[in-house]
Amino acid sequence: MRIGQDEYRAVFWDTSTQAVRWIEQRLLPHTFTIVGSRNPEDVAQAIETMQVRGAPSIGAVAALGLALAWQVDRGRFFDYWLQRFRRTRPTAVNLFHACDVMEGLAIGEPSSEVMIERAVYYGDEEVAANCRMGEHLAELLAVGERRILTHCNAGWLAAVDWGTATSGIYHLARAGESPFVWVDETRPRLQGARLTAWELMEEGIACALQADSAAAWMMAQGKVDCVVVGADRVAANGDVANKVGTYALSLAAKAHGIPMYIAAPSSTFDRMCSKGADIPIEDRHGDEVTVMDGMDQKRCHRHIRVATERVRVNNPAFDVTPYENISAIISENGLWARGAD
Ligand SMILES: CSC[C@@H](O)[C@@H](O)C(=O)COP(=O)(O)O
């Protein structure tokens, strides 16, 4: 998608240097940097440290990292690398899906060119899925629902290109419509404030950033037509894990009779997971809640402690929204609407 006049993907294979490259998401929106490596350990750490984050982008960069491992180690230690990548983050199932795809291919002991081609194709498939999903979502949103509330970053940075939740918004805008987006800042890591607001503005989409706690009040005032978010894992019964705060949004949306849409490509569906309660929820470091970081007036990155170091912190990164609170789940294959199944 667009940054200024240029088109980018969040993660990609650089043929000239035979390296995996990715946009360093922790520095956005203040600093735009593309980093790269030929060391699979750097790629694994990029996922752990959230330089690359968002379910489909995590899967795509893991596939590339595994192809790199195959190339660098000539297929030796591949089991080690599979385990290394599977340990990076627990909730987004796309990571495990990508590892399974690369593991399946490795059984035939292919050349490194074939492994790289497959990993690149994995990312391309995600982009095509997100694009098709966006067309379905845009049809739904075009029926009068144009003040959209979103949470976290389910944009192109999170999904290689197009985004999941944002794909429908970008399609609407390209069809000449004027969607408006309420962007939840998304405590504690502020993916909404740092990434979604920036992405939307680069694409020329009208939006307003708000504190997470403002969402229910905006709904009560009749200023939200629908909620659209992405997903990190969809269980077989339709329960959805997504960024913490999504469950609360679903309760507020239900109370106000506002549709709650989940946009997720098929790589986010986990048929082996029967219900939401079985989805592993990542607990993250307390510093994410007690320390803020950003840029000062001299454009220097700063970390600022806002709570006492002595306080115990509870920091679940995701929550589970039960299917009964969801109006429809949209994927590249179409739409599952409640009541229609
Ligand atoms: C691509 S959209 C779905 C999700 O991956 C997104 O909403 C989300 O929860 C991302 O969490 P993050 O912890 O930033 O990786």
The ligand as a Gaussian input file, in Angstrom:
#p B3LYP/6-31G(d) Opt

LIG

0 1
 C       -4.110000      -8.602000      10.857000
 S       -5.385000      -8.325000      11.739000
 C       -5.575000      -9.242000      13.165000
 C       -4.658000      -9.116000      14.288000
 O       -3.421000      -9.690000      13.985000
 C       -4.529000      -7.768000      14.947000
 O       -5.774000      -7.215000      15.199000
 C       -3.815000      -7.998000      16.234000
 O       -4.409000      -8.336000      17.227000
 C       -2.345000      -7.888000      16.198000
 O       -1.754000      -8.063000      17.442000
 P       -0.201000      -7.789000      17.625000
 O        0.040000      -8.107000      19.066000
 O        0.032000      -6.362000      17.280000
 O        0.514000      -8.756000      16.697000

